[in-house]
Amino acid sequence: MKLEWGTIVKTINWTFVFNLINFALLLWLLKRLLYKPALKWLDARRAREEERLRRAKEAEEKAQELVKKQEELLSQANRQAQEILSAAEAQAQEILKTAREEAHAQARVILKEAEEAAARKAEETLADLRRAYADLVILGASKVLQREVRPEDHQRLISELAQRIDARLLS
């Protein structure tokens, strides 16, 4: 059986052929107009989020470094307080050798002053640590939130943080 071109053309389902062509054209248009821009947008968004995460990690690392420095300062202040207490005790012992009755009174005064100085120094260092920690927390939060913190908010947050720290230290 010999097929002729005219018979082939008549037997082809032209609707099916046009549907295939339309489908291929639709796929090409979707790829060109929808898929590529959507992928570009998703890649740009992913890059922005990765950058935000990187900056947040850097801010956290800086905050941890500052906390370590403040802890070192606090331990140094404690050592100084111990040195002050040691010096005061040594001075009290020397005074005891020379004049026992007078030395008792002077030793109590010197020891009390040394303890008050150590307490003041510790309180000052702790207050500095609280302020620095609050500044770091607010800096980190403002970086994450990508907005500037107003001075009123800053003061309020510092007060709340100081109260929480005091409550933890007292309990």
DAPE-V191704 format. One record per backbone hydrogen bond with DSSP energy under -1.0 kcal/mol. NH is the residue of the N-H (numbers start at 1). CO is the residue of the C=O. If there is no record, write none. Layout:
nh=NH co=CO
nh=NH co=CO
This chain:
nh=8 co=4
nh=9 co=5
nh=10 co=6
nh=11 co=7
nh=12 co=8
nh=14 co=12
nh=17 co=13
nh=18 co=14
nh=19 co=15
nh=20 co=16
nh=21 co=17
nh=22 co=18
nh=23 co=19
nh=24 co=20
nh=25 co=21
nh=26 co=22
nh=27 co=23
nh=28 co=24
nh=29 co=25
nh=30 co=26
nh=31 co=27
nh=32 co=28
nh=33 co=29
nh=34 co=30
nh=35 co=30
nh=36 co=31
nh=38 co=34
nh=39 co=35
nh=40 co=36
nh=41 co=37
nh=42 co=38
nh=43 co=39
nh=44 co=40
nh=45 co=41
nh=46 co=42
nh=47 co=43
nh=48 co=44
nh=49 co=45
nh=50 co=46
nh=51 co=47
nh=52 co=48
nh=53 co=49
nh=54 co=50
nh=55 co=51
nh=56 co=52
nh=57 co=53
nh=58 co=54
nh=59 co=55
nh=60 co=56
nh=61 co=57
nh=62 co=58
nh=63 co=59
nh=64 co=60
nh=65 co=61
nh=66 co=62
nh=67 co=63
nh=68 co=64
nh=69 co=65
nh=70 co=66
nh=71 co=67
nh=72 co=68
nh=73 co=69
nh=74 co=70
nh=75 co=71
nh=76 co=72
nh=77 co=73
nh=78 co=74
nh=79 co=75
nh=80 co=76
nh=81 co=77
nh=82 co=78
nh=83 co=79
nh=84 co=80
nh=85 co=81
nh=86 co=82
nh=87 co=83
nh=88 co=84
nh=89 co=85
nh=90 co=86
nh=91 co=87
nh=92 co=88
nh=93 co=89
nh=94 co=90
nh=95 co=91
nh=96 co=92
nh=97 co=93
nh=98 co=94
nh=99 co=95
nh=103 co=99
nh=104 co=100
nh=105 co=101
nh=106 co=102
nh=107 co=103
nh=108 co=104
nh=109 co=105
nh=110 co=106
nh=111 co=107
nh=112 co=108
nh=113 co=109
nh=114 co=110
nh=115 co=111
nh=116 co=112
nh=117 co=113
nh=118 co=114
nh=119 co=115
nh=120 co=116
nh=121 co=117
nh=122 co=118
nh=123 co=119
nh=124 co=120
nh=125 co=121
nh=126 co=122
nh=127 co=123
nh=128 co=124
nh=129 co=125
nh=130 co=126
nh=131 co=127
nh=132 co=128
nh=133 co=129
nh=134 co=130
nh=135 co=131
nh=136 co=132
nh=137 co=133
nh=138 co=134
nh=139 co=135
nh=140 co=136
nh=141 co=137
nh=142 co=138
nh=143 co=139
nh=144 co=140
nh=145 co=141
nh=146 co=142
nh=147 co=142
nh=154 co=150
nh=155 co=151
nh=156 co=152
nh=157 co=153
nh=158 co=154
nh=159 co=155
nh=160 co=156
nh=161 co=157
nh=162 co=158
nh=163 co=159
nh=164 co=160
nh=165 co=161
nh=166 co=162
nh=167 co=163
nh=168 co=164
nh=169 co=165
nh=170 co=166
nh=171 co=167
